[in-house]
């Protein structure tokens, strides 16, 4: 009899822990489907062809509907394209890592993508922290 009570007491606890931990898996980073399998060093134009059109339209600081920051580092052009999920271009809730995926180009070639690679390159080149992708 005691064993049955113990089992019944554990089940609600497991449900509560699962719910408290989020229960649902976090959505994949924006653009991951288009970027998976892309290797560093391919042409910028090839990367842009694979990405779906963003929601922001064209204009200053934008390319293919995404925000883009341009920097000049040691005479080379560095660009960071900020990929967002469809329909979420203007979303401000959540952290940048949840809402955006950085894609970094050096000149006409892909230097890397994703937050880990962006962190390495940001440190190497002294790029500003990505607090606001429009600043820069």
N, CA, C and O atoms as a GROMACS GRO file, in nm:
protein
  544
    1UNK      N    1   0.081  -0.119   0.000
    1UNK     CA    2   0.000   0.000   0.000
    1UNK      C    3   0.086   0.126   0.000
    1UNK      O    4   0.054   0.223  -0.068
    2UNK      N    5   0.193   0.125   0.075
    2UNK     CA    6   0.281   0.241   0.079
    2UNK      C    7   0.346   0.266  -0.056
    2UNK      O    8   0.367   0.382  -0.094
    3UNK      N    9   0.377   0.163  -0.129
    3UNK     CA   10   0.440   0.179  -0.260
    3UNK      C   11   0.347   0.252  -0.356
    3UNK      O   12   0.394   0.339  -0.430
    4UNK      N   13   0.220   0.223  -0.357
    4UNK     CA   14   0.125   0.290  -0.445
    4UNK      C   15   0.114   0.437  -0.412
    4UNK      O   16   0.107   0.520  -0.503
    5UNK      N   17   0.113   0.472  -0.288
    5UNK     CA   18   0.106   0.612  -0.247
    5UNK      C   19   0.230   0.686  -0.292
    5UNK      O   20   0.221   0.800  -0.340
    6UNK      N   21   0.345   0.624  -0.278
    6UNK     CA   22   0.470   0.687  -0.321
    6UNK      C   23   0.468   0.712  -0.471
    6UNK      O   24   0.511   0.819  -0.515
    7UNK      N   25   0.422   0.620  -0.550
    7UNK     CA   26   0.417   0.637  -0.696
    7UNK      C   27   0.320   0.749  -0.735
    7UNK      O   28   0.351   0.830  -0.823
    8UNK      N   29   0.208   0.753  -0.671
    8UNK     CA   30   0.110   0.858  -0.700
    8UNK      C   31   0.166   0.994  -0.664
    8UNK      O   32   0.138   1.092  -0.732
    9UNK      N   33   0.245   1.002  -0.557
    9UNK     CA   34   0.304   1.129  -0.514
    9UNK      C   35   0.414   1.177  -0.606
    9UNK      O   36   0.436   1.298  -0.617
   10UNK      N   37   0.484   1.087  -0.673
   10UNK     CA   38   0.595   1.124  -0.761
   10UNK      C   39   0.544   1.177  -0.895
   10UNK      O   40   0.605   1.269  -0.950
   11UNK      N   41   0.438   1.122  -0.948
   11UNK     CA   42   0.387   1.164  -1.079
   11UNK      C   43   0.352   1.313  -1.085
   11UNK      O   44   0.397   1.381  -1.177
   12UNK      N   45   0.275   1.366  -0.990
   12UNK     CA   46   0.250   1.511  -0.996
   12UNK      C   47   0.377   1.594  -0.986
   12UNK      O   48   0.387   1.701  -1.046
   13UNK      N   49   0.473   1.545  -0.909
   13UNK     CA   50   0.600   1.616  -0.896
   13UNK      C   51   0.674   1.619  -1.031
   13UNK      O   52   0.729   1.723  -1.068
   14UNK      N   53   0.676   1.508  -1.104
   14UNK     CA   54   0.740   1.504  -1.235
   14UNK      C   55   0.670   1.597  -1.334
   14UNK      O   56   0.736   1.665  -1.412
   15UNK      N   57   0.538   1.601  -1.331
   15UNK     CA   58   0.463   1.690  -1.418
   15UNK      C   59   0.497   1.835  -1.386
   15UNK      O   60   0.517   1.916  -1.477
   16UNK      N   61   0.503   1.868  -1.258
   16UNK     CA   62   0.535   2.004  -1.216
   16UNK      C   63   0.676   2.043  -1.259
   16UNK      O   64   0.696   2.155  -1.307
   17UNK      N   65   0.773   1.954  -1.244
   17UNK     CA   66   0.912   1.984  -1.284
   17UNK      C   67   0.920   2.003  -1.434
   17UNK      O   68   0.986   2.096  -1.481
   18UNK      N   69   0.854   1.918  -1.511
   18UNK     CA   70   0.855   1.931  -1.658
   18UNK      C   71   0.793   2.064  -1.700
   18UNK      O   72   0.847   2.132  -1.787
   19UNK      N   73   0.682   2.101  -1.640
   19UNK     CA   74   0.617   2.228  -1.671
   19UNK      C   75   0.705   2.346  -1.633
   19UNK      O   76   0.716   2.442  -1.709
   20UNK      N   77   0.768   2.340  -1.516
   20UNK     CA   78   0.852   2.449  -1.468
   20UNK      C   79   0.975   2.467  -1.556
   20UNK      O   80   1.026   2.579  -1.569
   21UNK      N   81   1.024   2.361  -1.615
   21UNK     CA   82   1.144   2.369  -1.701
   21UNK      C   83   1.110   2.413  -1.842
   21UNK      O   84   1.198   2.420  -1.928
   22UNK      N   85   0.987   2.440  -1.866
   22UNK     CA   86   0.951   2.490  -1.999
   22UNK      C   87   0.866   2.391  -2.076
   22UNK      O   88   0.780   2.432  -2.155
   23UNK      N   89   0.888   2.263  -2.055
   23UNK     CA   90   0.807   2.163  -2.120
   23UNK      C   91   0.826   2.156  -2.271
   23UNK      O   92   0.831   2.047  -2.327
   24UNK      N   93   0.837   2.269  -2.338
   24UNK     CA   94   0.852   2.272  -2.483
   24UNK      C   95   0.997   2.302  -2.518
   24UNK      O   96   1.065   2.376  -2.447
   25UNK      N   97   1.040   2.246  -2.627
   25UNK     CA   98   1.175   2.276  -2.674
   25UNK      C   99   1.176   2.416  -2.735
   25UNK      O  100   1.077   2.459  -2.795
   26UNK      N  101   1.286   2.486  -2.720
   26UNK     CA  102   1.299   2.620  -2.778
   26UNK      C  103   1.300   2.607  -2.930
   26UNK      O  104   1.354   2.509  -2.983
   27UNK      N  105   1.244   2.704  -3.001
   27UNK     CA  106   1.247   2.697  -3.148
   27UNK      C  107   1.390   2.709  -3.198
   27UNK      O  108   1.474   2.769  -3.131
   28UNK      N  109   1.418   2.653  -3.315
   28UNK     CA  110   1.554   2.664  -3.368
   28UNK      C  111   1.588   2.810  -3.399
   28UNK      O  112   1.498   2.892  -3.418
   29UNK      N  113   1.716   2.842  -3.402
   29UNK     CA  114   1.756   2.980  -3.435
   29UNK      C  115   1.700   3.020  -3.572
   29UNK      O  116   1.685   2.936  -3.660
   30UNK      N  117   1.670   3.150  -3.590
   30UNK     CA  118   1.618   3.196  -3.718
   30UNK      C  119   1.715   3.168  -3.833
   30UNK      O  120   1.835   3.188  -3.819
   31UNK      N  121   1.661   3.120  -3.945
   31UNK     CA  122   1.742   3.098  -4.064
   31UNK      C  123   1.822   2.969  -4.064
   31UNK      O  124   1.893   2.941  -4.160
   32UNK      N  125   1.811   2.890  -3.958
   32UNK     CA  126   1.895   2.770  -3.946
   32UNK      C  127   1.872   2.674  -4.061
   32UNK      O  128   1.967   2.609  -4.107
   33UNK      N  129   1.749   2.662  -4.109
   33UNK     CA  130   1.721   2.569  -4.218
   33UNK      C  131   1.799   2.606  -4.344
   33UNK      O  132   1.852   2.519  -4.412
   34UNK      N  133   1.807   2.735  -4.373
   34UNK     CA  134   1.878   2.781  -4.493
   34UNK      C  135   2.029   2.779  -4.473
   34UNK      O  136   2.104   2.765  -4.570
   35UNK      N  137   2.074   2.794  -4.348
   35UNK     CA  138   2.218   2.806  -4.324
   35UNK      C  139   2.288   2.674  -4.296
   35UNK      O  140   2.409   2.663  -4.316
   36UNK      N  141   2.214   2.574  -4.252
   36UNK     CA  142   2.276   2.445  -4.222
   36UNK      C  143   2.347   2.390  -4.345
   36UNK      O  144   2.292   2.390  -4.455
   37UNK      N  145   2.466   2.343  -4.325
   37UNK     CA  146   2.542   2.285  -4.434
   37UNK      C  147   2.623   2.384  -4.515
   37UNK      O  148   2.705   2.345  -4.598
   38UNK      N  149   2.602   2.513  -4.492
   38UNK     CA  150   2.679   2.615  -4.563
   38UNK      C  151   2.816   2.626  -4.496
   38UNK      O  152   2.826   2.639  -4.374
   39UNK      N  153   2.919   2.620  -4.575
   39UNK     CA  154   3.054   2.628  -4.521
   39UNK      C  155   3.114   2.766  -4.538
   39UNK      O  156   3.081   2.839  -4.631
   40UNK      N  157   3.202   2.799  -4.447
   40UNK     CA  158   3.272   2.927  -4.456
   40UNK      C  159   3.350   2.933  -4.586
   40UNK      O  160   3.399   2.832  -4.636
   41UNK      N  161   3.359   3.054  -4.640
   41UNK     CA  162   3.437   3.074  -4.762
   41UNK      C  163   3.355   3.074  -4.889
   41UNK      O  164   3.408   3.105  -4.996
   42UNK      N  165   3.225   3.041  -4.882
   42UNK     CA  166   3.146   3.047  -5.005
   42UNK      C  167   3.109   3.193  -5.032
   42UNK      O  168   3.116   3.278  -4.944
   43UNK      N  169   3.070   3.219  -5.154
   43UNK     CA  170   3.038   3.355  -5.194
   43UNK      C  171   2.916   3.410  -5.120
   43UNK      O  172   2.820   3.339  -5.094
   44UNK      N  173   2.924   3.536  -5.090
   44UNK     CA  174   2.816   3.608  -5.024
   44UNK      C  175   2.687   3.593  -5.103
   44UNK      O  176   2.580   3.571  -5.046
   45UNK      N  177   2.696   3.606  -5.235
   45UNK     CA  178   2.578   3.596  -5.322
   45UNK      C  179   2.510   3.460  -5.309
   45UNK      O  180   2.387   3.451  -5.314
   46UNK      N  181   2.589   3.353  -5.293
   46UNK     CA  182   2.531   3.219  -5.277
   46UNK      C  183   2.455   3.207  -5.146
   46UNK      O  184   2.348   3.146  -5.141
   47UNK      N  185   2.509   3.266  -5.039
   47UNK     CA  186   2.441   3.263  -4.910
   47UNK      C  187   2.309   3.339  -4.920
   47UNK      O  188   2.205   3.290  -4.876
   48UNK      N  189   2.314   3.457  -4.979
   48UNK     CA  190   2.194   3.539  -4.990
   48UNK      C  191   2.086   3.472  -5.073
   48UNK      O  192   1.967   3.488  -5.045
   49UNK      N  193   2.125   3.395  -5.176
   49UNK     CA  194   2.029   3.323  -5.258
   49UNK      C  195   1.955   3.217  -5.178
   49UNK      O  196   1.838   3.189  -5.204
   50UNK      N  197   2.022   3.157  -5.080
   50UNK     CA  198   1.962   3.050  -5.000
   50UNK      C  199   1.867   3.101  -4.892
   50UNK      O  200   1.779   3.028  -4.847
   51UNK      N  201   1.884   3.225  -4.853
   51UNK     CA  202   1.800   3.280  -4.747
   51UNK      C  203   1.666   3.325  -4.800
   51UNK      O  204   1.658   3.382  -4.909
   52UNK      N  205   1.558   3.300  -4.725
   52UNK     CA  206   1.429   3.355  -4.767
   52UNK      C  207   1.432   3.506  -4.751
   52UNK      O  208   1.512   3.560  -4.674
   53UNK      N  209   1.346   3.574  -4.821
   53UNK     CA  210   1.337   3.721  -4.811
   53UNK      C  211   1.290   3.758  -4.670
   53UNK      O  212   1.197   3.697  -4.617
   54UNK      N  213   1.356   3.859  -4.610
   54UNK     CA  214   1.315   3.907  -4.478
   54UNK      C  215   1.196   4.001  -4.489
   54UNK      O  216   1.151   4.034  -4.599
   55UNK      N  217   1.144   4.044  -4.374
   55UNK     CA  218   1.021   4.124  -4.369
   55UNK      C  219   1.043   4.274  -4.374
   55UNK      O  220   0.946   4.349  -4.380
   56UNK      N  221   1.167   4.322  -4.371
   56UNK     CA  222   1.192   4.464  -4.355
   56UNK      C  223   1.196   4.544  -4.485
   56UNK      O  224   1.200   4.667  -4.481
   57UNK      N  225   1.197   4.478  -4.598
   57UNK     CA  226   1.207   4.551  -4.724
   57UNK      C  227   1.348   4.605  -4.745
   57UNK      O  228   1.439   4.577  -4.666
   58UNK      N  229   1.365   4.682  -4.850
   58UNK     CA  230   1.496   4.738  -4.882
   58UNK      C  231   1.505   4.880  -4.828
   58UNK      O  232   1.404   4.946  -4.805
   59UNK      N  233   1.627   4.926  -4.808
   59UNK     CA  234   1.651   5.062  -4.760
   59UNK      C  235   1.786   5.068  -4.692
   59UNK      O  236   1.859   4.969  -4.689
   60UNK      N  237   1.821   5.184  -4.639
   60UNK     CA  238   1.950   5.198  -4.571
   60UNK      C  239   1.961   5.101  -4.453
   60UNK      O  240   1.869   5.089  -4.372
   61UNK      N  241   2.074   5.034  -4.445
   61UNK     CA  242   2.095   4.940  -4.335
   61UNK      C  243   2.015   4.812  -4.348
   61UNK      O  244   1.993   4.742  -4.249
   62UNK      N  245   1.970   4.781  -4.470
   62UNK     CA  246   1.890   4.661  -4.493
   62UNK      C  247   1.932   4.594  -4.623
   62UNK      O  248   1.971   4.659  -4.720
   63UNK      N  249   1.924   4.463  -4.621
   63UNK     CA  250   1.952   4.387  -4.743
   63UNK      C  251   1.865   4.263  -4.743
   63UNK      O  252   1.858   4.190  -4.644
   64UNK      N  253   1.799   4.239  -4.855
   64UNK     CA  254   1.706   4.126  -4.870
   64UNK      C  255   1.602   4.122  -4.757
   64UNK      O  256   1.553   4.014  -4.722
   65UNK      N  257   1.570   4.237  -4.700
   65UNK     CA  258   1.469   4.243  -4.596
   65UNK      C  259   1.521   4.218  -4.456
   65UNK      O  260   1.442   4.202  -4.363
   66UNK      N  261   1.653   4.214  -4.439
   66UNK     CA  262   1.715   4.195  -4.307
   66UNK      C  263   1.800   4.317  -4.271
   66UNK      O  264   1.845   4.389  -4.359
   67UNK      N  265   1.822   4.339  -4.142
   67UNK     CA  266   1.914   4.443  -4.098
   67UNK      C  267   2.056   4.399  -4.129
   67UNK      O  268   2.088   4.280  -4.122
   68UNK      N  269   2.140   4.496  -4.162
   68UNK     CA  270   2.281   4.466  -4.189
   68UNK      C  271   2.366   4.578  -4.131
   68UNK      O  272   2.335   4.696  -4.146
   69UNK      N  273   2.475   4.540  -4.066
   69UNK     CA  274   2.574   4.636  -4.016
   69UNK      C  275   2.699   4.620  -4.099
   69UNK      O  276   2.741   4.508  -4.129
   70UNK      N  277   2.760   4.733  -4.137
   70UNK     CA  278   2.884   4.730  -4.215
   70UNK      C  279   2.994   4.799  -4.136
   70UNK      O  280   2.972   4.904  -4.077
   71UNK      N  281   3.112   4.738  -4.138
   71UNK     CA  282   3.228   4.792  -4.067
   71UNK      C  283   3.348   4.786  -4.160
   71UNK      O  284   3.352   4.704  -4.252
   72UNK      N  285   3.443   4.873  -4.137
   72UNK     CA  286   3.570   4.869  -4.209
   72UNK      C  287   3.676   4.832  -4.106
   72UNK      O  288   3.702   4.908  -4.012
   73UNK      N  289   3.738   4.716  -4.124
   73UNK     CA  290   3.837   4.666  -4.029
   73UNK      C  291   3.965   4.635  -4.107
   73UNK      O  292   3.966   4.548  -4.194
   74UNK      N  293   4.071   4.707  -4.075
   74UNK     CA  294   4.200   4.687  -4.142
   74UNK      C  295   4.186   4.688  -4.294
   74UNK      O  296   4.247   4.608  -4.364
   75UNK      N  297   4.106   4.780  -4.343
   75UNK     CA  298   4.089   4.796  -4.487
   75UNK      C  299   3.994   4.697  -4.552
   75UNK      O  300   3.975   4.701  -4.673
   76UNK      N  301   3.932   4.608  -4.474
   76UNK     CA  302   3.838   4.511  -4.530
   76UNK      C  303   3.696   4.543  -4.483
   76UNK      O  304   3.675   4.589  -4.372
   77UNK      N  305   3.602   4.517  -4.571
   77UNK     CA  306   3.462   4.536  -4.536
   77UNK      C  307   3.411   4.413  -4.461
   77UNK      O  308   3.422   4.300  -4.510
   78UNK      N  309   3.356   4.436  -4.343
   78UNK     CA  310   3.293   4.331  -4.263
   78UNK      C  311   3.145   4.364  -4.255
   78UNK      O  312   3.109   4.477  -4.222
   79UNK      N  313   3.061   4.267  -4.284
   79UNK     CA  314   2.916   4.287  -4.277
   79UNK      C  315   2.855   4.180  -4.188
   79UNK      O  316   2.894   4.064  -4.192
   80UNK      N  317   2.759   4.223  -4.107
   80UNK     CA  318   2.683   4.130  -4.024
   80UNK      C  319   2.537   4.144  -4.064
   80UNK      O  320   2.475   4.248  -4.044
   81UNK      N  321   2.484   4.037  -4.121
   81UNK     CA  322   2.343   4.031  -4.160
   81UNK      C  323   2.269   3.963  -4.047
   81UNK      O  324   2.308   3.854  -4.004
   82UNK      N  325   2.162   4.025  -3.998
   82UNK     CA  326   2.086   3.975  -3.884
   82UNK      C  327   1.959   3.907  -3.932
   82UNK      O  328   1.863   3.974  -3.972
   83UNK      N  329   1.958   3.773  -3.930
   83UNK     CA  330   1.845   3.695  -3.981
   83UNK      C  331   1.738   3.683  -3.872
   83UNK      O  332   1.768   3.652  -3.758
   84UNK      N  333   1.612   3.709  -3.910
   84UNK     CA  334   1.500   3.693  -3.819
   84UNK      C  335   1.402   3.592  -3.877
   84UNK      O  336   1.407   3.560  -3.996
   85UNK      N  337   1.312   3.541  -3.792
   85UNK     CA  338   1.209   3.449  -3.839
   85UNK      C  339   1.105   3.527  -3.920
   85UNK      O  340   1.084   3.646  -3.896
   86UNK      N  341   1.039   3.461  -4.016
   86UNK     CA  342   0.934   3.528  -4.092
   86UNK      C  343   0.828   3.586  -3.999
   86UNK      O  344   0.780   3.519  -3.908
   87UNK      N  345   0.793   3.711  -4.022
   87UNK     CA  346   0.691   3.778  -3.943
   87UNK      C  347   0.740   3.834  -3.811
   87UNK      O  348   0.661   3.892  -3.736
   88UNK      N  349   0.869   3.818  -3.780
   88UNK     CA  350   0.921   3.862  -3.650
   88UNK      C  351   1.027   3.971  -3.661
   88UNK      O  352   1.108   3.987  -3.570
   89UNK      N  353   1.028   4.044  -3.768
   89UNK     CA  354   1.130   4.147  -3.788
   89UNK      C  355   1.126   4.255  -3.682
   89UNK      O  356   1.230   4.307  -3.643
   90UNK      N  357   1.008   4.288  -3.635
   90UNK     CA  358   0.994   4.398  -3.538
   90UNK      C  359   0.974   4.349  -3.396
   90UNK      O  360   0.949   4.430  -3.307
   91UNK      N  361   0.984   4.218  -3.371
   91UNK     CA  362   0.967   4.164  -3.236
   91UNK      C  363   1.082   4.211  -3.149
   91UNK      O  364   1.198   4.206  -3.189
   92UNK      N  365   1.049   4.257  -3.028
   92UNK     CA  366   1.153   4.305  -2.936
   92UNK      C  367   1.158   4.224  -2.808
   92UNK      O  368   1.250   4.243  -2.728
   93UNK      N  369   1.064   4.134  -2.785
   93UNK     CA  370   1.068   4.051  -2.665
   93UNK      C  371   1.174   3.943  -2.679
   93UNK      O  372   1.202   3.895  -2.788
   94UNK      N  373   1.231   3.906  -2.566
   94UNK     CA  374   1.332   3.802  -2.565
   94UNK      C  375   1.469   3.857  -2.598
   94UNK      O  376   1.482   3.971  -2.642
   95UNK      N  377   1.569   3.776  -2.576
   95UNK     CA  378   1.705   3.818  -2.604
   95UNK      C  379   1.738   3.811  -2.751
   95UNK      O  380   1.669   3.745  -2.829
   96UNK      N  381   1.845   3.879  -2.789
   96UNK     CA  382   1.888   3.878  -2.929
   96UNK      C  383   1.916   3.737  -2.977
   96UNK      O  384   1.886   3.704  -3.092
   97UNK      N  385   1.972   3.653  -2.891
   97UNK     CA  386   2.006   3.517  -2.933
   97UNK      C  387   1.882   3.436  -2.967
   97UNK      O  388   1.890   3.341  -3.045
   98UNK      N  389   1.769   3.472  -2.910
   98UNK     CA  390   1.644   3.402  -2.940
   98UNK      C  391   1.582   3.452  -3.068
   98UNK      O  392   1.514   3.377  -3.139
   99UNK      N  393   1.603   3.580  -3.100
   99UNK     CA  394   1.533   3.644  -3.211
   99UNK      C  395   1.612   3.653  -3.340
   99UNK      O  396   1.553   3.659  -3.448
  100UNK      N  397   1.746   3.654  -3.330
  100UNK     CA  398   1.829   3.681  -3.446
  100UNK      C  399   1.944   3.581  -3.458
  100UNK      O  400   1.992   3.526  -3.359
  101UNK      N  401   1.987   3.561  -3.582
  101UNK     CA  402   2.107   3.481  -3.609
  101UNK      C  403   2.201   3.568  -3.692
  101UNK      O  404   2.164   3.614  -3.800
  102UNK      N  405   2.323   3.592  -3.642
  102UNK     CA  406   2.418   3.672  -3.719
  102UNK      C  407   2.485   3.589  -3.829
  102UNK      O  408   2.523   3.474  -3.808
  103UNK      N  409   2.499   3.651  -3.947
  103UNK     CA  410   2.571   3.592  -4.059
  103UNK      C  411   2.679   3.692  -4.096
  103UNK      O  412   2.648   3.807  -4.129
  104UNK      N  413   2.806   3.651  -4.090
  104UNK     CA  414   2.918   3.744  -4.104
  104UNK      C  415   2.991   3.721  -4.236
  104UNK      O  416   3.028   3.609  -4.271
  105UNK      N  417   3.010   3.832  -4.309
  105UNK     CA  418   3.084   3.829  -4.435
  105UNK      C  419   3.208   3.915  -4.422
  105UNK      O  420   3.206   4.020  -4.357
  106UNK      N  421   3.316   3.869  -4.484
  106UNK     CA  422   3.438   3.951  -4.497
  106UNK      C  423   3.460   3.967  -4.647
  106UNK      O  424   3.492   3.872  -4.717
  107UNK      N  425   3.441   4.089  -4.693
  107UNK     CA  426   3.445   4.111  -4.838
  107UNK      C  427   3.331   4.038  -4.904
  107UNK      O  428   3.215   4.057  -4.867
  108UNK      N  429   3.361   3.954  -5.001
  108UNK     CA  430   3.256   3.882  -5.075
  108UNK      C  431   3.238   3.738  -5.027
  108UNK      O  432   3.167   3.660  -5.090
  109UNK      N  433   3.303   3.701  -4.915
  109UNK     CA  434   3.298   3.563  -4.869
  109UNK      C  435   3.234   3.550  -4.731
  109UNK      O  436   3.244   3.639  -4.647
  110UNK      N  437   3.169   3.436  -4.710
  110UNK     CA  438   3.112   3.405  -4.580
  110UNK      C  439   3.224   3.374  -4.483
  110UNK      O  440   3.308   3.287  -4.508
  111UNK      N  441   3.226   3.445  -4.372
  111UNK     CA  442   3.325   3.420  -4.267
  111UNK      C  443   3.269   3.328  -4.161
  111UNK      O  444   3.345   3.259  -4.093
  112UNK      N  445   3.139   3.326  -4.145
  112UNK     CA  446   3.076   3.236  -4.048
  112UNK      C  447   2.937   3.282  -4.013
  112UNK      O  448   2.895   3.391  -4.052
  113UNK      N  449   2.865   3.199  -3.939
  113UNK     CA  450   2.730   3.234  -3.895
  113UNK      C  451   2.703   3.170  -3.760
  113UNK      O  452   2.768   3.074  -3.720
  114UNK      N  453   2.605   3.227  -3.690
  114UNK     CA  454   2.570   3.178  -3.557
  114UNK      C  455   2.640   3.258  -3.449
  114UNK      O  456   2.738   3.328  -3.475
  115UNK      N  457   2.589   3.247  -3.328
  115UNK     CA  458   2.639   3.328  -3.218
  115UNK      C  459   2.779   3.291  -3.172
  115UNK      O  460   2.857   3.379  -3.135
  116UNK      N  461   2.813   3.162  -3.174
  116UNK     CA  462   2.948   3.122  -3.132
  116UNK      C  463   3.052   3.180  -3.226
  116UNK      O  464   3.152   3.237  -3.182
  117UNK      N  465   3.029   3.165  -3.355
  117UNK     CA  466   3.124   3.218  -3.453
  117UNK      C  467   3.127   3.371  -3.450
  117UNK      O  468   3.234   3.430  -3.460
  118UNK      N  469   3.010   3.434  -3.435
  118UNK     CA  470   3.006   3.580  -3.427
  118UNK      C  471   3.088   3.628  -3.306
  118UNK      O  472   3.160   3.727  -3.317
  119UNK      N  473   3.078   3.558  -3.194
  119UNK     CA  474   3.155   3.597  -3.076
  119UNK      C  475   3.304   3.594  -3.100
  119UNK      O  476   3.376   3.684  -3.057
  120UNK      N  477   3.352   3.490  -3.168
  120UNK     CA  478   3.495   3.480  -3.202
  120UNK      C  479   3.538   3.596  -3.291
  120UNK      O  480   3.640   3.660  -3.266
  121UNK      N  481   3.460   3.621  -3.395
  121UNK     CA  482   3.495   3.726  -3.492
  121UNK      C  483   3.482   3.865  -3.432
  121UNK      O  484   3.562   3.954  -3.461
  122UNK      N  485   3.381   3.884  -3.348
  122UNK     CA  486   3.362   4.013  -3.282
  122UNK      C  487   3.484   4.046  -3.196
  122UNK      O  488   3.533   4.159  -3.196
  123UNK      N  489   3.531   3.946  -3.125
  123UNK     CA  490   3.649   3.966  -3.039
  123UNK      C  491   3.774   3.993  -3.124
  123UNK      O  492   3.852   4.083  -3.092
  124UNK      N  493   3.794   3.917  -3.229
  124UNK     CA  494   3.911   3.933  -3.315
  124UNK      C  495   3.916   4.070  -3.379
  124UNK      O  496   4.022   4.133  -3.385
  125UNK      N  497   3.801   4.119  -3.428
  125UNK     CA  498   3.798   4.244  -3.503
  125UNK      C  499   3.757   4.365  -3.420
  125UNK      O  500   3.760   4.478  -3.469
  126UNK      N  501   3.720   4.343  -3.295
  126UNK     CA  502   3.679   4.454  -3.210
  126UNK      C  503   3.545   4.514  -3.251
  126UNK      O  504   3.524   4.635  -3.236
  127UNK      N  505   3.456   4.432  -3.301
  127UNK     CA  506   3.323   4.480  -3.338
  127UNK      C  507   3.243   4.513  -3.213
  127UNK      O  508   3.268   4.455  -3.108
  128UNK      N  509   3.147   4.605  -3.224
  128UNK     CA  510   3.066   4.636  -3.106
  128UNK      C  511   2.978   4.518  -3.066
  128UNK      O  512   2.943   4.435  -3.150
  129UNK      N  513   2.943   4.513  -2.940
  129UNK     CA  514   2.850   4.409  -2.895
  129UNK      C  515   2.716   4.428  -2.965
  129UNK      O  516   2.677   4.540  -2.994
  130UNK      N  517   2.647   4.319  -2.993
  130UNK     CA  518   2.522   4.329  -3.070
  130UNK      C  519   2.402   4.366  -2.985
  130UNK      O  520   2.298   4.299  -2.994
  131UNK      N  521   2.412   4.469  -2.904
  131UNK     CA  522   2.299   4.510  -2.822
  131UNK      C  523   2.184   4.558  -2.908
  131UNK      O  524   2.067   4.532  -2.878
  132UNK      N  525   2.217   4.628  -3.016
  132UNK     CA  526   2.115   4.677  -3.108
  132UNK      C  527   2.170   4.663  -3.249
  132UNK      O  528   2.258   4.739  -3.288
  133UNK      N  529   2.117   4.565  -3.326
  133UNK     CA  530   2.170   4.543  -3.460
  133UNK      C  531   2.161   4.664  -3.551
  133UNK      O  532   2.233   4.671  -3.651
  134UNK      N  533   2.075   4.759  -3.520
  134UNK     CA  534   2.066   4.877  -3.606
  134UNK      C  535   2.173   4.979  -3.575
  134UNK      O  536   2.194   5.072  -3.653
  135UNK      N  537   2.241   4.964  -3.462
  135UNK     CA  538   2.348   5.060  -3.426
  135UNK      C  539   2.475   5.014  -3.493
  135UNK      O  540   2.532   4.912  -3.454
  136UNK      N  541   2.521   5.085  -3.591
  136UNK     CA  542   2.646   5.044  -3.652
  136UNK      C  543   2.654   5.062  -3.794
  136UNK      O  544   2.757   5.029  -3.855
   0.00000   0.00000   0.00000
